[in-house]
């Protein structure tokens, strides 16, 4: 019974969010009221708010499934004897090959319209960081199994989160500028490799800093 209840709940989430996104894409996020979303989804406003505490969550629900994705990849990799970065890089390459929208490497018109709405609406971008923080917290907890609980795991999770976010944005910007996903794929894979090498090797904090002149020796 609990399984059926959870399935019904999941379908309600999806139905409300899908109705909301359709309206948002047709008329713009700010032009659509929560009451209009509730009517389109055939639920009451109190029911809608039980599922989605904020209007922005209606548009961002599709990110919910990805909140613990990196943590799950690391956990599965560790069980198989694969290091965290190797597991994450392999997963990213697979998602790029599948043209997963979460990687930014997707030229489906509907996905592009959604991404334009997301990155063109300040309140949605701000709310997205709530999801990203939860994702990094879940990843930090998983990395803590190896690095130990504390700042090392949190910093590592933050670095990985930023890398994935920057790579996705770069892919989306190129496609938004008119390139196809197929045309961008090779570059996206190359840049993913570069980014993960940088994660493995760490940052050269002196990169770009002016070289100090050597101190002159003592005068005779």
C-alpha positions as a Python dict, from the first residue, in 0.01 Angstrom:
ca = {
    (1, 'X'): (0, 0, 0),
    (2, 'X'): (279, 243, 88),
    (3, 'X'): (433, 181, -256),
    (4, 'X'): (108, 275, -430),
    (5, 'X'): (76, 582, -211),
    (6, 'X'): (427, 695, -302),
    (7, 'X'): (360, 634, -672),
    (8, 'X'): (42, 843, -657),
    (9, 'X'): (230, 1119, -476),
    (10, 'X'): (505, 1115, -737),
    (11, 'X'): (253, 1138, -1019),
    (12, 'X'): (84, 1433, -849),
    (13, 'X'): (416, 1614, -822),
    (14, 'X'): (482, 1555, -1190),
    (15, 'X'): (133, 1654, -1305),
    (16, 'X'): (136, 1984, -1112),
    (17, 'X'): (490, 2069, -1222),
    (18, 'X'): (420, 1982, -1587),
    (19, 'X'): (110, 2202, -1588),
    (20, 'X'): (308, 2486, -1434),
    (21, 'X'): (598, 2462, -1678),
    (22, 'X'): (359, 2462, -1974),
    (23, 'X'): (203, 2786, -1853),
    (24, 'X'): (537, 2942, -1765),
    (25, 'X'): (676, 2869, -2112),
    (26, 'X'): (363, 3000, -2284),
    (27, 'X'): (331, 3326, -2091),
    (28, 'X'): (644, 3377, -1883),
    (29, 'X'): (714, 3279, -1524),
    (30, 'X'): (619, 3613, -1367),
    (31, 'X'): (295, 3643, -1567),
    (32, 'X'): (143, 3321, -1430),
    (33, 'X'): (-15, 3306, -1085),
    (34, 'X'): (-14, 3008, -851),
    (35, 'X'): (-394, 3005, -868),
    (36, 'X'): (-376, 2961, -1246),
    (37, 'X'): (-135, 2671, -1205),
    (38, 'X'): (-365, 2506, -952),
    (39, 'X'): (-660, 2541, -1190),
    (40, 'X'): (-463, 2397, -1482),
    (41, 'X'): (-348, 2104, -1268),
    (42, 'X'): (-700, 2057, -1127),
    (43, 'X'): (-593, 2083, -764),
    (44, 'X'): (-670, 2334, -492),
    (45, 'X'): (-417, 2600, -391),
    (46, 'X'): (-371, 2441, -45),
    (47, 'X'): (-297, 2108, -213),
    (48, 'X'): (-50, 2273, -450),
    (49, 'X'): (136, 2437, -162),
    (50, 'X'): (156, 2106, 23),
    (51, 'X'): (357, 1975, -269),
    (52, 'X'): (541, 2292, -369),
    (53, 'X'): (615, 2544, -90),
    (54, 'X'): (732, 2814, -335),
    (55, 'X'): (622, 2910, -685),
    (56, 'X'): (981, 2862, -806),
    (57, 'X'): (970, 2498, -697),
    (58, 'X'): (698, 2436, -955),
    (59, 'X'): (946, 2513, -1231),
    (60, 'X'): (1246, 2348, -1069),
    (61, 'X'): (1090, 2015, -974),
    (62, 'X'): (1274, 1841, -1258),
    (63, 'X'): (1598, 1912, -1072),
    (64, 'X'): (1477, 1726, -764),
    (65, 'X'): (1574, 1386, -903),
    (66, 'X'): (1928, 1513, -955),
    (67, 'X'): (1983, 1645, -603),
    (68, 'X'): (2160, 1333, -479),
    (69, 'X'): (2280, 1211, -819),
    (70, 'X'): (2649, 1283, -760),
    (71, 'X'): (2630, 1126, -414),
    (72, 'X'): (2470, 813, -562),
    (73, 'X'): (2737, 791, -832),
    (74, 'X'): (3016, 816, -574),
    (75, 'X'): (2849, 558, -349),
    (76, 'X'): (2808, 311, -635),
    (77, 'X'): (3166, 373, -748),
    (78, 'X'): (3306, 310, -403),
    (79, 'X'): (3112, -18, -382),
    (80, 'X'): (3273, -119, -712),
    (81, 'X'): (3621, -8, -605),
    (82, 'X'): (3619, 304, -826),
    (83, 'X'): (3744, 638, -697),
    (84, 'X'): (3502, 928, -660),
    (85, 'X'): (3641, 1147, -940),
    (86, 'X'): (3675, 853, -1179),
    (87, 'X'): (3315, 754, -1111),
    (88, 'X'): (3185, 1109, -1155),
    (89, 'X'): (3381, 1171, -1474),
    (90, 'X'): (3263, 842, -1625),
    (91, 'X'): (2904, 926, -1533),
    (92, 'X'): (2934, 1271, -1688),
    (93, 'X'): (3069, 1128, -2013),
    (94, 'X'): (2776, 885, -2024),
    (95, 'X'): (2528, 1166, -1966),
    (96, 'X'): (2694, 1377, -2235),
    (97, 'X'): (2665, 1089, -2480),
    (98, 'X'): (2296, 1057, -2389),
    (99, 'X'): (2244, 1433, -2441),
    (100, 'X'): (2106, 1461, -2090),
    (101, 'X'): (1964, 1814, -2038),
    (102, 'X'): (2133, 1833, -1697),
    (103, 'X'): (2470, 1849, -1879),
    (104, 'X'): (2360, 2143, -2093),
    (105, 'X'): (2432, 1932, -2402),
    (106, 'X'): (2079, 1908, -2536),
    (107, 'X'): (1934, 2092, -2833),
    (108, 'X'): (1574, 1978, -2794),
    (109, 'X'): (1360, 2290, -2851),
    (110, 'X'): (1152, 2229, -2539),
    (111, 'X'): (1462, 2191, -2324),
    (112, 'X'): (1615, 2507, -2469),
    (113, 'X'): (1297, 2703, -2402),
    (114, 'X'): (1297, 2580, -2043),
    (115, 'X'): (1662, 2674, -1994),
    (116, 'X'): (1603, 3023, -2137),
    (117, 'X'): (1326, 3068, -1883),
    (118, 'X'): (1545, 2938, -1601),
    (119, 'X'): (1852, 3148, -1673),
    (120, 'X'): (1643, 3448, -1771),
    (121, 'X'): (1442, 3463, -1446),
    (122, 'X'): (1640, 3589, -1144),
    (123, 'X'): (1412, 3431, -885),
    (124, 'X'): (1446, 3090, -1052),
    (125, 'X'): (1823, 3116, -1068),
    (126, 'X'): (1831, 3214, -701),
    (127, 'X'): (1603, 2925, -604),
    (128, 'X'): (1815, 2685, -809),
    (129, 'X'): (2102, 2743, -566),
    (130, 'X'): (1889, 2590, -292),
    (131, 'X'): (1881, 2268, -492),
    (132, 'X'): (2252, 2290, -567),
    (133, 'X'): (2338, 2341, -200),
    (134, 'X'): (2139, 2032, -107),
    (135, 'X'): (2316, 1840, -383),
    (136, 'X'): (2657, 1947, -253),
    (137, 'X'): (2557, 1862, 104),
    (138, 'X'): (2460, 1509, -3),
    (139, 'X'): (2786, 1471, -194),
    (140, 'X'): (2988, 1603, 101),
    (141, 'X'): (2826, 1346, 327),
    (142, 'X'): (2921, 1070, 85),
    (143, 'X'): (3277, 1198, 41),
    (144, 'X'): (3303, 1216, 418),
    (145, 'X'): (3309, 835, 420),
    (146, 'X'): (3656, 862, 265),
    (147, 'X'): (3783, 1206, 361),
    (148, 'X'): (3626, 1219, 703),
    (149, 'X'): (3350, 1451, 813),
    (150, 'X'): (3451, 1814, 807),
    (151, 'X'): (3575, 2089, 585),
    (152, 'X'): (3777, 1868, 346),
    (153, 'X'): (3467, 1683, 231),
    (154, 'X'): (3261, 2002, 207),
    (155, 'X'): (3527, 2185, 5),
    (156, 'X'): (3569, 1886, -227),
    (157, 'X'): (3193, 1865, -282),
    (158, 'X'): (3179, 2237, -352),
    (159, 'X'): (3460, 2214, -608),
    (160, 'X'): (3295, 1923, -786),
    (161, 'X'): (2959, 2100, -785),
    (162, 'X'): (3108, 2413, -940),
    (163, 'X'): (3286, 2211, -1210),
    (164, 'X'): (2966, 2032, -1312),
    (165, 'X'): (2772, 2358, -1312),
    (166, 'X'): (3029, 2549, -1519),
    (167, 'X'): (3059, 2270, -1775),
    (168, 'X'): (2681, 2255, -1815),
    (169, 'X'): (2654, 2631, -1859),
    (170, 'X'): (2928, 2633, -2122),
    (171, 'X'): (2753, 2361, -2318),
    (172, 'X'): (2418, 2540, -2297),
    (173, 'X'): (2564, 2875, -2405),
    (174, 'X'): (2717, 2723, -2717),
    (175, 'X'): (2392, 2551, -2812),
    (176, 'X'): (2191, 2863, -2732),
    (177, 'X'): (2423, 3049, -2972),
    (178, 'X'): (2316, 2813, -3251),
    (179, 'X'): (2545, 2509, -3236),
    (180, 'X'): (2399, 2159, -3236),
    (181, 'X'): (2454, 1914, -2952),
    (182, 'X'): (2638, 1683, -3189),
    (183, 'X'): (2873, 1963, -3293),
    (184, 'X'): (2948, 2056, -2931),
    (185, 'X'): (2984, 1701, -2798),
    (186, 'X'): (3354, 1649, -2871),
    (187, 'X'): (3448, 1981, -2712),
    (188, 'X'): (3224, 1909, -2413),
    (189, 'X'): (3400, 1576, -2352),
    (190, 'X'): (3741, 1739, -2389),
    (191, 'X'): (3653, 2016, -2145),
    (192, 'X'): (3514, 1765, -1898),
    (193, 'X'): (3846, 1582, -1907),
    (194, 'X'): (4037, 1906, -1855),
    (195, 'X'): (3816, 2005, -1562),
    (196, 'X'): (3851, 1670, -1389),
    (197, 'X'): (4228, 1674, -1436),
    (198, 'X'): (4230, 2010, -1265),
    (199, 'X'): (4028, 1864, -980),
    (200, 'X'): (4275, 1578, -945),
    (201, 'X'): (4585, 1794, -963),
    (202, 'X'): (4458, 2089, -763),
    (203, 'X'): (4494, 2456, -839),
    (204, 'X'): (4824, 2630, -894),
    (205, 'X'): (4755, 2929, -672),
    (206, 'X'): (5053, 3114, -817),
    (207, 'X'): (4916, 3081, -1170),
    (208, 'X'): (4924, 3422, -1333),
    (209, 'X'): (5090, 3591, -1037),
    (210, 'X'): (5391, 3809, -1112),
    (211, 'X'): (5719, 3641, -1039),
    (212, 'X'): (5911, 3793, -752),
    (213, 'X'): (6252, 3917, -840),
    (214, 'X'): (6524, 3726, -661),
    (215, 'X'): (6675, 3915, -370),
    (216, 'X'): (7010, 4066, -452),
    (217, 'X'): (7307, 3915, -277),
    (218, 'X'): (7505, 4104, -19),
    (219, 'X'): (7717, 4383, -153),
    (220, 'X'): (8087, 4339, -140),
}
